[in-house]
Amino acid sequence: MLTLGVNIDHTATIRQARRTVEPDPVAAAVLAELGGADGITVHLREDRRHIQDRDVQVLRETVRTHLNLEMAPTEEMVAIALNLKPDYVTLVPERREEVTTEGGLNLLGDMPRYSRIVEQLQGANIPVSWFIDPDGEQIEAAADTQAQFIELHTGKYADAEGETRRSQELEGLKKGCAKAISLGLRVNAGHGLTYWNVYPVACIPGMEELNIGHTIISRAVLVGMERAVREMKLAMQGKV
Ligand code: PXP
């Protein structure tokens, strides 16, 4: 059955905007699980822009579903993952200036190093997922590293303008998914998925998990607004 990994990074983005303690992504994870999340995803960035080291430590203790740690394939992050033992790791490219992860990793850039990272993590029973574009060569390279999973980057599909471009991108995702499965990989997908574009991706045969963040946090802010304002009015009357 297709599962949903809820990426809670942007609860931490709101907290870090004020360097305060609210909203706590740990509380967001509990509520996401109550809502039916099958997994919790967080990206511990090198620049610690949103999720902090403390968050991943507490989440490791409190998440009742599974914890997917997104991180760059660097020595620092591998050491953190080996210590934390998330349920799986998704390796993503990272540039300090980017607003968000901008595309899949280029595995062809450094296969010996990437294979070593997979060996280190999977040797410690932490399955590895490569975040890559639905590109035949990248999928083959991911299989060559012996990683158990890939996460197909759905950003180009999400950004495609017009029905023709969008169905071309969707076709690429379908082909990529089928190819990965034929090579023994398990397949997740994510990035840029919304309430409006998720369904065709959810229908791709063999897809296991969708990792979705921004659109869920955005909706949570809006659907929670009325109640939050009502509760502030009560607080102003000393009733909260
Ligand atoms: N998957 C990966 C690898 C990501 O880097 C992100 C964004 O952090 C997501 C999924 C979730 O993307 P979005 O926030 O656009 O749903």
py3Dmol code that shows the C-alpha trace and the ligand (Angstrom):
import py3Dmol

protein = """\
ATOM      1  CA  MET A   1       0.000   0.000   0.000  1.00  0.00           C
ATOM      2  CA  LEU A   2       1.231   3.499  -0.827  1.00  0.00           C
ATOM      3  CA  THR A   3       2.340   5.343   2.315  1.00  0.00           C
ATOM      4  CA  LEU A   4       2.743   9.004   3.240  1.00  0.00           C
ATOM      5  CA  GLY A   5       5.872  10.391   4.835  1.00  0.00           C
ATOM      6  CA  VAL A   6       5.097  13.830   6.244  1.00  0.00           C
ATOM      7  CA  ASN A   7       8.005  16.251   6.011  1.00  0.00           C
ATOM      8  CA  ILE A   8       7.769  18.584   9.016  1.00  0.00           C
ATOM      9  CA  ASP A   9      10.782  20.809   8.215  1.00  0.00           C
ATOM     10  CA  HIS A  10       8.696  23.931   7.812  1.00  0.00           C
ATOM     11  CA  THR A  11       7.283  23.815  11.338  1.00  0.00           C
ATOM     12  CA  ALA A  12      10.921  24.320  12.294  1.00  0.00           C
ATOM     13  CA  THR A  13      11.247  27.077   9.670  1.00  0.00           C
ATOM     14  CA  ILE A  14       8.517  29.017  11.512  1.00  0.00           C
ATOM     15  CA  ARG A  15      10.179  28.413  14.885  1.00  0.00           C
ATOM     16  CA  GLN A  16      13.616  29.461  13.613  1.00  0.00           C
ATOM     17  CA  ALA A  17      12.166  32.694  12.199  1.00  0.00           C
ATOM     18  CA  ARG A  18      11.983  33.812  15.849  1.00  0.00           C
ATOM     19  CA  ARG A  19      14.594  31.477  17.376  1.00  0.00           C
ATOM     20  CA  THR A  20      11.948  30.492  19.906  1.00  0.00           C
ATOM     21  CA  VAL A  21      10.510  27.137  21.017  1.00  0.00           C
ATOM     22  CA  GLU A  22       7.260  27.127  19.038  1.00  0.00           C
ATOM     23  CA  PRO A  23       6.017  25.469  16.992  1.00  0.00           C
ATOM     24  CA  ASP A  24       7.897  22.362  18.073  1.00  0.00           C
ATOM     25  CA  PRO A  25       8.364  19.906  15.172  1.00  0.00           C
ATOM     26  CA  VAL A  26       8.168  17.115  17.741  1.00  0.00           C
ATOM     27  CA  ALA A  27       4.567  18.129  18.528  1.00  0.00           C
ATOM     28  CA  ALA A  28       3.892  18.428  14.787  1.00  0.00           C
ATOM     29  CA  ALA A  29       5.147  14.866  14.319  1.00  0.00           C
ATOM     30  CA  VAL A  30       2.806  13.545  17.026  1.00  0.00           C
ATOM     31  CA  LEU A  31      -0.165  15.306  15.412  1.00  0.00           C
ATOM     32  CA  ALA A  32       0.844  14.167  11.919  1.00  0.00           C
ATOM     33  CA  GLU A  33       0.903  10.592  13.194  1.00  0.00           C
ATOM     34  CA  LEU A  34      -2.519  11.071  14.799  1.00  0.00           C
ATOM     35  CA  GLY A  35      -3.699  12.251  11.385  1.00  0.00           C
ATOM     36  CA  GLY A  36      -2.457   9.061   9.765  1.00  0.00           C
ATOM     37  CA  ALA A  37       1.098   9.841   8.658  1.00  0.00           C
ATOM     38  CA  ASP A  38       2.905   6.584   7.952  1.00  0.00           C
ATOM     39  CA  GLY A  39       6.278   8.167   8.522  1.00  0.00           C
ATOM     40  CA  ILE A  40       7.964  11.405   9.567  1.00  0.00           C
ATOM     41  CA  THR A  41      10.630  12.991   7.382  1.00  0.00           C
ATOM     42  CA  VAL A  42      13.087  15.682   8.406  1.00  0.00           C
ATOM     43  CA  HIS A  43      15.999  17.236   6.563  1.00  0.00           C
ATOM     44  CA  LEU A  44      18.920  18.089   8.821  1.00  0.00           C
ATOM     45  CA  ARG A  45      20.690  20.633   6.676  1.00  0.00           C
ATOM     46  CA  GLU A  46      24.338  21.519   6.982  1.00  0.00           C
ATOM     47  CA  ASP A  47      23.308  25.144   7.647  1.00  0.00           C
ATOM     48  CA  ARG A  48      20.698  24.050  10.276  1.00  0.00           C
ATOM     49  CA  ARG A  49      18.234  26.421   8.633  1.00  0.00           C
ATOM     50  CA  HIS A  50      15.190  24.670  10.078  1.00  0.00           C
ATOM     51  CA  ILE A  51      15.555  21.276  11.760  1.00  0.00           C
ATOM     52  CA  GLN A  52      18.126  21.280  14.593  1.00  0.00           C
ATOM     53  CA  ASP A  53      20.224  18.443  16.049  1.00  0.00           C
ATOM     54  CA  ARG A  54      18.008  18.437  19.141  1.00  0.00           C
ATOM     55  CA  ASP A  55      14.933  17.868  16.976  1.00  0.00           C
ATOM     56  CA  VAL A  56      16.245  14.716  15.338  1.00  0.00           C
ATOM     57  CA  GLN A  57      17.375  13.360  18.714  1.00  0.00           C
ATOM     58  CA  VAL A  58      13.954  13.889  20.309  1.00  0.00           C
ATOM     59  CA  LEU A  59      12.122  12.657  17.197  1.00  0.00           C
ATOM     60  CA  ARG A  60      14.159   9.458  17.279  1.00  0.00           C
ATOM     61  CA  GLU A  61      12.742   8.849  20.773  1.00  0.00           C
ATOM     62  CA  THR A  62       9.174   9.909  20.057  1.00  0.00           C
ATOM     63  CA  VAL A  63       8.262   8.988  16.463  1.00  0.00           C
ATOM     64  CA  ARG A  64       6.026   5.932  16.560  1.00  0.00           C
ATOM     65  CA  THR A  65       5.880   5.320  12.793  1.00  0.00           C
ATOM     66  CA  HIS A  66       9.213   5.567  10.982  1.00  0.00           C
ATOM     67  CA  LEU A  67      11.769   8.333  10.853  1.00  0.00           C
ATOM     68  CA  ASN A  68      13.304   9.197   7.489  1.00  0.00           C
ATOM     69  CA  LEU A  69      16.372  11.402   7.856  1.00  0.00           C
ATOM     70  CA  GLU A  70      17.101  13.463   4.762  1.00  0.00           C
ATOM     71  CA  MET A  71      20.685  14.626   4.614  1.00  0.00           C
ATOM     72  CA  ALA A  72      23.579  15.473   2.339  1.00  0.00           C
ATOM     73  CA  PRO A  73      26.060  12.658   1.641  1.00  0.00           C
ATOM     74  CA  THR A  74      28.825  14.151   3.781  1.00  0.00           C
ATOM     75  CA  GLU A  75      31.057  12.699   6.510  1.00  0.00           C
ATOM     76  CA  GLU A  76      29.449  14.871   9.186  1.00  0.00           C
ATOM     77  CA  MET A  77      25.956  13.688   8.288  1.00  0.00           C
ATOM     78  CA  VAL A  78      26.905  10.032   7.949  1.00  0.00           C
ATOM     79  CA  ALA A  79      28.372  10.165  11.471  1.00  0.00           C
ATOM     80  CA  ILE A  80      25.158  11.738  12.786  1.00  0.00           C
ATOM     81  CA  ALA A  81      23.016   9.075  11.072  1.00  0.00           C
ATOM     82  CA  LEU A  82      25.160   6.213  12.377  1.00  0.00           C
ATOM     83  CA  ASN A  83      24.664   7.565  15.878  1.00  0.00           C
ATOM     84  CA  LEU A  84      20.963   8.411  15.504  1.00  0.00           C
ATOM     85  CA  LYS A  85      19.869   5.269  13.659  1.00  0.00           C
ATOM     86  CA  PRO A  86      16.875   6.616  11.717  1.00  0.00           C
ATOM     87  CA  ASP A  87      14.651   4.009  10.060  1.00  0.00           C
ATOM     88  CA  TYR A  88      16.061   5.056   6.727  1.00  0.00           C
ATOM     89  CA  VAL A  89      18.173   7.815   5.266  1.00  0.00           C
ATOM     90  CA  THR A  90      17.444   9.763   2.094  1.00  0.00           C
ATOM     91  CA  LEU A  91      20.576  11.269   0.586  1.00  0.00           C
ATOM     92  CA  VAL A  92      20.003  14.595  -1.139  1.00  0.00           C
ATOM     93  CA  PRO A  93      22.162  17.259  -2.789  1.00  0.00           C
ATOM     94  CA  GLU A  94      22.539  20.479  -0.836  1.00  0.00           C
ATOM     95  CA  ARG A  95      23.660  23.969  -1.702  1.00  0.00           C
ATOM     96  CA  ARG A  96      23.681  26.697   0.916  1.00  0.00           C
ATOM     97  CA  GLU A  97      22.033  29.302  -1.326  1.00  0.00           C
ATOM     98  CA  GLU A  98      19.147  27.117  -2.445  1.00  0.00           C
ATOM     99  CA  VAL A  99      15.604  27.860  -1.285  1.00  0.00           C
ATOM    100  CA  THR A 100      14.880  24.136  -1.243  1.00  0.00           C
ATOM    101  CA  THR A 101      16.429  20.984  -2.689  1.00  0.00           C
ATOM    102  CA  GLU A 102      16.683  21.880  -6.349  1.00  0.00           C
ATOM    103  CA  GLY A 103      17.012  18.556  -8.107  1.00  0.00           C
ATOM    104  CA  GLY A 104      18.188  15.007  -7.754  1.00  0.00           C
ATOM    105  CA  LEU A 105      21.748  14.026  -6.894  1.00  0.00           C
ATOM    106  CA  ASN A 106      24.201  13.307  -9.686  1.00  0.00           C
ATOM    107  CA  LEU A 107      25.410   9.884  -8.620  1.00  0.00           C
ATOM    108  CA  LEU A 108      27.737   9.614 -11.603  1.00  0.00           C
ATOM    109  CA  GLY A 109      29.827  12.384 -10.030  1.00  0.00           C
ATOM    110  CA  ASP A 110      31.501  10.204  -7.394  1.00  0.00           C
ATOM    111  CA  MET A 111      30.391   6.565  -7.446  1.00  0.00           C
ATOM    112  CA  PRO A 112      33.212   5.155  -5.238  1.00  0.00           C
ATOM    113  CA  ARG A 113      32.408   7.631  -2.439  1.00  0.00           C
ATOM    114  CA  TYR A 114      28.651   7.138  -2.778  1.00  0.00           C
ATOM    115  CA  SER A 115      28.989   3.348  -2.711  1.00  0.00           C
ATOM    116  CA  ARG A 116      31.140   3.622   0.427  1.00  0.00           C
ATOM    117  CA  ILE A 117      28.458   5.727   2.131  1.00  0.00           C
ATOM    118  CA  VAL A 118      25.804   3.104   1.318  1.00  0.00           C
ATOM    119  CA  GLU A 119      28.068   0.387   2.707  1.00  0.00           C
ATOM    120  CA  GLN A 120      28.632   2.343   5.938  1.00  0.00           C
ATOM    121  CA  LEU A 121      24.938   3.094   6.513  1.00  0.00           C
ATOM    122  CA  GLN A 122      23.415  -0.178   5.349  1.00  0.00           C
ATOM    123  CA  GLY A 123      26.196  -2.010   7.216  1.00  0.00           C
ATOM    124  CA  ALA A 124      24.673  -0.398  10.318  1.00  0.00           C
ATOM    125  CA  ASN A 125      21.167  -1.542   9.258  1.00  0.00           C
ATOM    126  CA  ILE A 126      20.111   1.883   8.024  1.00  0.00           C
ATOM    127  CA  PRO A 127      18.548   1.490   4.554  1.00  0.00           C
ATOM    128  CA  VAL A 128      19.621   4.151   2.085  1.00  0.00           C
ATOM    129  CA  SER A 129      17.482   5.988  -0.468  1.00  0.00           C
ATOM    130  CA  TRP A 130      19.027   8.148  -3.218  1.00  0.00           C
ATOM    131  CA  PHE A 131      17.061  11.245  -4.198  1.00  0.00           C
ATOM    132  CA  ILE A 132      17.511  11.296  -7.967  1.00  0.00           C
ATOM    133  CA  ASP A 133      15.810  12.481 -11.121  1.00  0.00           C
ATOM    134  CA  PRO A 134      13.902   9.841 -13.107  1.00  0.00           C
ATOM    135  CA  ASP A 135      16.886   9.372 -15.375  1.00  0.00           C
ATOM    136  CA  GLY A 136      17.930   5.909 -16.588  1.00  0.00           C
ATOM    137  CA  GLU A 137      21.651   6.364 -15.881  1.00  0.00           C
ATOM    138  CA  GLN A 138      21.058   7.724 -12.393  1.00  0.00           C
ATOM    139  CA  ILE A 139      18.714   4.839 -11.583  1.00  0.00           C
ATOM    140  CA  GLU A 140      21.302   2.301 -12.768  1.00  0.00           C
ATOM    141  CA  ALA A 141      23.971   4.061 -10.711  1.00  0.00           C
ATOM    142  CA  ALA A 142      21.718   3.966  -7.637  1.00  0.00           C
ATOM    143  CA  ALA A 143      21.296   0.213  -8.088  1.00  0.00           C
ATOM    144  CA  ASP A 144      25.074  -0.146  -8.519  1.00  0.00           C
ATOM    145  CA  THR A 145      25.665   1.455  -5.120  1.00  0.00           C
ATOM    146  CA  GLN A 146      23.550  -1.380  -3.618  1.00  0.00           C
ATOM    147  CA  ALA A 147      21.160   1.119  -2.009  1.00  0.00           C
ATOM    148  CA  GLN A 148      17.768  -0.351  -1.149  1.00  0.00           C
ATOM    149  CA  PHE A 149      15.690   2.643  -2.257  1.00  0.00           C
ATOM    150  CA  ILE A 150      15.488   5.618  -4.537  1.00  0.00           C
ATOM    151  CA  GLU A 151      13.275   8.656  -4.132  1.00  0.00           C
ATOM    152  CA  LEU A 152      12.265   9.991  -7.529  1.00  0.00           C
ATOM    153  CA  HIS A 153      12.405  13.764  -7.711  1.00  0.00           C
ATOM    154  CA  THR A 154       8.919  14.942  -8.670  1.00  0.00           C
ATOM    155  CA  GLY A 155       9.862  18.643  -8.822  1.00  0.00           C
ATOM    156  CA  LYS A 156       9.975  18.837 -12.620  1.00  0.00           C
ATOM    157  CA  TYR A 157       6.559  17.167 -12.824  1.00  0.00           C
ATOM    158  CA  ALA A 158       5.208  19.600 -10.231  1.00  0.00           C
ATOM    159  CA  ASP A 159       6.636  22.636 -12.043  1.00  0.00           C
ATOM    160  CA  ALA A 160       5.685  21.531 -15.568  1.00  0.00           C
ATOM    161  CA  GLU A 161       3.524  24.074 -17.333  1.00  0.00           C
ATOM    162  CA  GLY A 162       0.676  22.793 -19.474  1.00  0.00           C
ATOM    163  CA  GLU A 163      -0.879  19.366 -19.758  1.00  0.00           C
ATOM    164  CA  THR A 164       1.558  18.097 -22.424  1.00  0.00           C
ATOM    165  CA  ARG A 165       4.693  18.893 -20.399  1.00  0.00           C
ATOM    166  CA  ARG A 166       3.109  17.546 -17.256  1.00  0.00           C
ATOM    167  CA  SER A 167       2.119  14.234 -18.828  1.00  0.00           C
ATOM    168  CA  GLN A 168       5.621  13.909 -20.317  1.00  0.00           C
ATOM    169  CA  GLU A 169       7.112  14.349 -16.845  1.00  0.00           C
ATOM    170  CA  LEU A 170       4.596  11.891 -15.397  1.00  0.00           C
ATOM    171  CA  GLU A 171       5.521   9.372 -18.092  1.00  0.00           C
ATOM    172  CA  GLY A 172       9.190   9.798 -17.115  1.00  0.00           C
ATOM    173  CA  LEU A 173       8.327   9.098 -13.484  1.00  0.00           C
ATOM    174  CA  LYS A 174       6.381   5.967 -14.460  1.00  0.00           C
ATOM    175  CA  LYS A 175       9.234   4.668 -16.622  1.00  0.00           C
ATOM    176  CA  GLY A 176      11.789   5.516 -13.948  1.00  0.00           C
ATOM    177  CA  CYS A 177       9.776   3.707 -11.314  1.00  0.00           C
ATOM    178  CA  ALA A 178       9.395   0.586 -13.467  1.00  0.00           C
ATOM    179  CA  LYS A 179      13.093   0.550 -14.363  1.00  0.00           C
ATOM    180  CA  ALA A 180      14.139   0.934 -10.716  1.00  0.00           C
ATOM    181  CA  ILE A 181      11.876  -1.919  -9.651  1.00  0.00           C
ATOM    182  CA  SER A 182      13.269  -4.117 -12.429  1.00  0.00           C
ATOM    183  CA  LEU A 183      16.755  -3.460 -10.976  1.00  0.00           C
ATOM    184  CA  GLY A 184      15.627  -4.520  -7.500  1.00  0.00           C
ATOM    185  CA  LEU A 185      15.228  -1.026  -6.039  1.00  0.00           C
ATOM    186  CA  ARG A 186      12.287   0.103  -3.925  1.00  0.00           C
ATOM    187  CA  VAL A 187      10.811   3.416  -5.013  1.00  0.00           C
ATOM    188  CA  ASN A 188       9.618   6.510  -3.156  1.00  0.00           C
ATOM    189  CA  ALA A 189       8.937   9.937  -4.630  1.00  0.00           C
ATOM    190  CA  GLY A 190       8.597  13.509  -3.528  1.00  0.00           C
ATOM    191  CA  HIS A 191       9.189  17.225  -3.853  1.00  0.00           C
ATOM    192  CA  GLY A 192       6.652  19.803  -4.945  1.00  0.00           C
ATOM    193  CA  LEU A 193       3.668  17.468  -4.599  1.00  0.00           C
ATOM    194  CA  THR A 194       0.447  19.238  -3.665  1.00  0.00           C
ATOM    195  CA  TYR A 195      -3.212  18.408  -3.001  1.00  0.00           C
ATOM    196  CA  TRP A 196      -3.804  19.155  -6.700  1.00  0.00           C
ATOM    197  CA  ASN A 197      -1.032  17.190  -8.405  1.00  0.00           C
ATOM    198  CA  VAL A 198      -0.471  14.219  -6.101  1.00  0.00           C
ATOM    199  CA  TYR A 199      -3.028  11.760  -7.443  1.00  0.00           C
ATOM    200  CA  PRO A 200      -1.381  10.787 -10.761  1.00  0.00           C
ATOM    201  CA  VAL A 201       1.901  10.158  -8.905  1.00  0.00           C
ATOM    202  CA  ALA A 202       0.066   8.161  -6.237  1.00  0.00           C
ATOM    203  CA  CYS A 203      -1.282   5.922  -9.032  1.00  0.00           C
ATOM    204  CA  ILE A 204       2.161   4.944 -10.378  1.00  0.00           C
ATOM    205  CA  PRO A 205       2.410   1.151 -10.043  1.00  0.00           C
ATOM    206  CA  GLY A 206       4.979   0.005  -7.506  1.00  0.00           C
ATOM    207  CA  MET A 207       5.417   3.372  -5.805  1.00  0.00           C
ATOM    208  CA  GLU A 208       5.911   2.801  -2.049  1.00  0.00           C
ATOM    209  CA  GLU A 209       6.024   6.148  -0.242  1.00  0.00           C
ATOM    210  CA  LEU A 210       5.433   9.808  -1.050  1.00  0.00           C
ATOM    211  CA  ASN A 211       7.326  12.357   1.022  1.00  0.00           C
ATOM    212  CA  ILE A 212       5.303  15.555   1.218  1.00  0.00           C
ATOM    213  CA  GLY A 213       5.951  18.682   3.250  1.00  0.00           C
ATOM    214  CA  HIS A 214       5.307  22.225   2.117  1.00  0.00           C
ATOM    215  CA  THR A 215       1.739  21.809   0.917  1.00  0.00           C
ATOM    216  CA  ILE A 216       0.692  20.036   4.145  1.00  0.00           C
ATOM    217  CA  ILE A 217       2.286  22.647   6.407  1.00  0.00           C
ATOM    218  CA  SER A 218       0.724  25.396   4.269  1.00  0.00           C
ATOM    219  CA  ARG A 219      -2.724  23.875   4.641  1.00  0.00           C
ATOM    220  CA  ALA A 220      -2.197  23.307   8.369  1.00  0.00           C
ATOM    221  CA  VAL A 221      -1.486  27.029   8.835  1.00  0.00           C
ATOM    222  CA  LEU A 222      -4.693  27.945   7.041  1.00  0.00           C
ATOM    223  CA  VAL A 223      -7.074  25.351   8.441  1.00  0.00           C
ATOM    224  CA  GLY A 224      -5.786  26.147  11.938  1.00  0.00           C
ATOM    225  CA  MET A 225      -6.164  29.937  11.629  1.00  0.00           C
ATOM    226  CA  GLU A 226      -9.771  30.367  12.764  1.00  0.00           C
ATOM    227  CA  ARG A 227      -9.314  28.223  15.839  1.00  0.00           C
ATOM    228  CA  ALA A 228      -6.007  29.892  16.719  1.00  0.00           C
ATOM    229  CA  VAL A 229      -7.594  33.349  16.566  1.00  0.00           C
ATOM    230  CA  ARG A 230     -10.596  32.217  18.612  1.00  0.00           C
ATOM    231  CA  GLU A 231      -8.251  30.827  21.243  1.00  0.00           C
ATOM    232  CA  MET A 232      -6.290  34.103  21.384  1.00  0.00           C
ATOM    233  CA  LYS A 233      -9.527  35.997  22.006  1.00  0.00           C
ATOM    234  CA  LEU A 234     -10.179  33.624  24.907  1.00  0.00           C
ATOM    235  CA  ALA A 235      -6.619  34.096  26.170  1.00  0.00           C
ATOM    236  CA  MET A 236      -7.191  37.855  26.154  1.00  0.00           C
ATOM    237  CA  GLN A 237     -10.113  37.212  28.484  1.00  0.00           C
ATOM    238  CA  GLY A 238      -7.919  35.079  30.743  1.00  0.00           C
ATOM    239  CA  LYS A 239      -9.733  31.945  29.621  1.00  0.00           C
ATOM    240  CA  VAL A 240      -6.865  29.875  28.175  1.00  0.00           C
TER     241      VAL A 240
END
"""
ligand_1 = """\
16
PXP
N 11.741 14.779 -0.739
C 12.940 15.404 -0.660
C 14.173 14.621 -0.972
C 13.030 16.754 -0.278
O 14.237 17.349 -0.203
C 11.847 17.443 0.057
C 11.927 18.861 0.517
O 12.669 18.944 1.683
C 10.631 16.750 -0.024
C 10.600 15.435 -0.447
C 9.329 17.421 0.305
O 9.111 18.399 -0.647
P 7.896 19.416 -0.453
O 8.170 20.210 0.781
O 7.932 20.231 -1.701
O 6.659 18.578 -0.309
"""
view = py3Dmol.view(width=600, height=400)
view.addModel(protein, "pdb")
view.setStyle({"model": 0}, {"cartoon": {"style": "trace"}})
view.addModel(ligand_1, "xyz")
view.setStyle({"model": 1}, {"stick": {}})
view.zoomTo()
view.show()
